[in-house]
């Protein structure tokens, strides 16, 4: 059985198709297809407050392509979730209604708390009983979650993201609010926090470094050096020499600064990069939806 997840973010829209595997009663998901396309909805929404007609056409074309690909894979069920940019677009409901009417594909706008919950459902499986600050940086928002001995004790979504920062569209005081929240929930002297980073930019930064073969983490200092290294190239050089996609090359530095800031405020000396994200949480939710349907 194959199932799919579509994540429409502020920078890009991703589709993952996974095969459900069962071994000795344990369920796992094997990725069989992954497609990412830069819609850049955040550019529209954070500047103009709405999705442009041109972007709506691109969403329609992309979802139609995803639908055809899911048909070829004979996907049993799927779910489309949209995050920060769609949440804030004044015309989001109208766009969703038109797309649903033509394609029969329903886009679900999820709040920051639900977004964090879906990501946490898969990230928590990679944690042990130590203390963690989970940092998920998207194009329009950052979700922070604090875990003590595998129990989430605090969670909050902030309107600070890679695209929003690039466009200089954060509100005054947003960074200070995030700093105060971290410092009020983590005792730097006692907590001994390790960061966990999710999101496309931290994965790309991790992969750029040549020093992590067989490793799943890097230190604060390593991440800082990586940011400075990438920042030493022009935008064109990042695309041609570092081989970054154009929509990654411009947001990777703002994203790196968000991870570094949260780590600094929490006292985290290292960050784990488990290569998990919202799409993985959606896959899990789709499977659970199918199972619950069967039980009924």
C-alpha positions in Angstrom: 0.0 0.0 0.0 1.2 3.5 -0.9 0.2 6.7 0.7 1.2 10.3 0.1 1.8 13.7 1.8 1.8 17.1 0.2 3.2 20.0 2.3 2.5 23.5 0.8 4.9 25.8 2.7 5.9 29.4 2.3 8.9 28.6 0.2 8.2 25.3 -1.5 5.6 22.6 -1.9 6.7 19.0 -1.4 5.1 15.7 -2.2 6.3 12.4 -0.7 4.9 9.0 -1.6 5.7 6.2 0.8 5.1 2.5 0.8 3.8 1.1 4.1 5.9 -1.8 5.3 5.0 -4.3 8.0 7.7 -6.4 9.7 6.9 -8.5 12.8 3.9 -6.3 13.5 5.8 -3.1 13.3 4.9 -0.5 10.7 7.4 1.6 8.8 7.3 3.9 5.8 9.7 3.6 2.8 10.0 6.7 0.6 9.5 5.8 -3.0 9.0 9.2 -4.5 9.8 12.8 -3.5 9.2 16.0 -5.5 9.9 19.5 -4.4 8.9 22.7 -6.3 9.5 26.3 -5.3 6.1 28.0 -5.2 7.4 31.0 -3.1 3.9 31.8 -1.8 5.5 33.7 1.1 6.8 36.3 -1.4 3.2 37.1 -2.3 1.6 36.9 1.1 4.2 38.5 3.3 4.4 41.5 0.9 0.9 41.9 -0.4 -1.3 39.9 2.0 -2.7 37.5 -0.6 -1.9 34.8 -3.2 -1.5 36.4 -6.6 -3.4 35.0 -9.6 -0.1 33.9 -11.1 0.7 31.9 -8.0 -2.8 30.4 -7.9 -2.2 29.0 -11.5 1.1 27.6 -10.4 -0.5 25.9 -7.4 -3.1 24.4 -9.7 -0.6 23.1 -12.2 1.6 21.6 -9.5 -1.2 19.9 -7.7 -2.5 18.5 -11.0 1.0 17.1 -11.7 1.1 15.6 -8.2 -2.3 14.1 -8.7 -1.1 12.4 -12.0 2.0 11.1 -10.2 -0.1 9.7 -7.3 -2.4 8.0 -9.9 0.6 6.3 -11.5 1.8 5.1 -8.1 -1.7 3.9 -7.3 -1.7 5.8 -4.0 -4.4 4.7 -1.7 -4.9 7.9 0.2 -3.2 11.3 0.7 -3.5 14.6 2.6 -2.5 18.1 1.6 -1.5 20.5 4.4 -0.7 24.2 3.9 1.2 26.3 6.5 2.2 29.8 7.3 1.7 31.6 3.9 -1.7 30.1 3.3 -2.7 30.8 6.9 -2.1 34.5 6.4 -3.3 34.9 2.8 -6.6 36.9 2.8 -7.8 35.0 -0.3 -6.7 31.5 0.8 -10.2 30.1 1.2 -11.3 31.3 -2.2 -8.2 29.8 -3.8 -8.7 26.5 -2.0 -12.4 26.4 -3.0 -11.6 26.9 -6.7 -8.8 24.3 -6.7 -11.1 21.8 -4.9 -13.9 22.4 -7.4 -11.7 21.8 -10.5 -9.2 19.1 -9.2 -11.2 17.6 -6.4 -8.2 18.0 -4.2 -8.8 19.5 -0.7 -6.1 21.7 0.8 -6.1 21.8 4.6 -4.7 24.9 6.3 -3.1 23.9 9.6 -2.3 26.1 12.5 1.3 26.4 13.9 0.4 24.2 16.9 -0.9 21.4 14.6 2.2 21.8 12.4 4.5 21.3 15.4 2.4 18.4 16.6 2.7 16.5 13.3 6.5 17.1 13.2 6.9 16.1 16.8 5.1 12.8 16.2 8.0 11.6 14.1 10.9 13.5 15.7 10.2 12.2 19.2 11.0 8.7 17.9 14.6 9.9 17.3 15.1 11.2 20.9 16.3 9.6 24.1 15.7 10.7 27.7 18.0 13.7 27.5 16.8 17.3 27.2 16.1 18.8 23.8 15.0 22.0 22.1 13.4 21.1 18.8 13.7 23.9 16.2 11.7 23.6 13.0 12.3 26.5 10.6 10.0 27.0 7.7 9.6 29.9 5.2 7.1 31.8 7.3 7.3 30.5 10.9 9.5 28.7 13.4 8.1 26.1 15.8 10.0 25.5 19.0 9.4 22.5 21.3 11.1 21.6 24.5 11.5 18.0 25.6 12.6 16.8 29.0 12.9 13.0 29.2 10.8 12.5 26.0 7.9 14.6 27.4 7.1 17.8 25.7 6.9 20.5 28.4 6.5 23.6 26.2 5.7 24.5 22.6 5.2 27.7 20.6 5.1 29.0 17.0 6.7 32.3 16.0 6.2 34.3 12.9 9.9 34.2 12.1 10.9 32.2 9.0 13.5 32.1 6.3 11.4 33.7 3.6 9.8 36.2 6.0 13.3 37.2 7.3 14.6 37.5 3.7 11.7 39.8 2.9 12.3 41.8 6.1 8.6 41.2 7.1 9.0 40.2 10.8 7.2 42.5 13.1 9.1 44.6 15.6 9.9 42.7 18.7 9.3 39.2 17.3 12.9 38.1 17.7 12.9 39.4 21.3 9.7 37.5 22.0 11.2 34.3 20.8 14.4 34.9 22.9 12.4 35.6 26.0 10.3 32.5 25.5 13.4 30.3 25.2 15.1 31.8 28.2 12.0 31.6 30.4 11.4 27.9 29.6 15.0 26.7 29.7 17.4 27.1 32.6 20.7 27.3 30.7 22.8 26.5 33.8 20.9 23.3 34.6 19.2 22.0 31.5 22.1 20.7 29.4 20.0 21.1 26.2 20.8 19.6 22.8 19.1 21.1 19.8 17.2 19.1 17.2 16.9 20.8 13.8 14.3 20.1 11.1 13.6 21.8 7.9 15.1 21.8 4.4 17.8 24.4 5.2 19.4 22.7 8.1 19.4 19.4 6.1 21.2 21.2 3.3 23.7 22.9 5.6 24.5 19.6 7.2 25.0 18.0 3.8 27.3 20.8 2.6 29.8 20.0 5.4 32.3 17.3 4.4 32.9 16.3 8.1 29.7 14.4 8.9 30.0 11.0 7.3 28.2 8.6 9.6 27.3 11.4 11.9 23.8 12.9 12.7 24.8 16.0 14.5 27.1 19.0 14.5 28.3 21.6 17.0 27.2 25.2 17.4 30.7 26.2 16.2 30.5 24.0 13.1 27.1 25.5 12.2 28.5 29.0 12.6 31.4 28.1 10.4 29.1 26.7 7.8 27.0 29.9 7.8 30.1 32.0 7.3 31.3 29.7 4.6 28.1 29.8 2.6 27.9 33.6 3.2 31.3 34.1 1.7 29.8 33.2 -1.7 27.6 35.5 -3.8 24.1 34.3 -4.6 25.2 33.3 -8.1 28.2 31.4 -6.6 25.9 29.5 -4.2 23.8 28.4 -7.1 26.7 27.4 -9.4 29.6 26.4 -7.1 27.7 25.1 -4.1 25.0 23.7 -6.4 22.1 25.1 -4.4 18.7 25.6 -5.9 17.9 29.3 -6.5 15.1 29.2 -3.9 17.5 27.6 -1.4 20.5 29.8 -2.0 18.8 33.0 -0.8 17.0 31.7 2.3 19.7 29.4 3.7 21.5 32.2 5.6 18.4 33.7 7.2 17.4 30.1 8.3 20.9 29.4 9.7 20.7 32.5 11.8 17.4 31.3 13.3 18.9 28.0 14.3 22.0 29.6 15.7 20.0 32.2 17.7 17.7 29.5 19.3 20.8 27.4 20.1 22.6 30.3 21.7 19.6 31.4 23.8 19.1 27.8 25.1 22.8 27.1 25.7 22.7 24.1 23.2 26.3 23.2 22.2 25.2 20.8 19.4 22.3 20.1 17.0 21.0 16.8 15.8 19.7 16.7 12.2 17.4 13.7 11.8 16.2 14.5 8.3 12.5 14.5 9.3 9.8 17.0 8.7 6.2 17.9 8.3 5.8 15.6 5.3 6.8 12.6 7.5 4.2 13.6 10.1 1.5 13.9 7.4 2.4 10.4 6.1 1.9 9.0 9.6 -1.4 10.8 9.9 -2.6 9.5 6.6 -1.8 5.9 7.7 -3.6 6.4 11.0 -6.6 7.8 9.1 -6.8 4.7 7.0 -6.5 2.4 10.0 -9.2 4.3 11.9 -11.5 4.0 8.8 -10.9 0.2 8.8 -11.9 -0.1 12.4 -15.2 1.7 11.7 
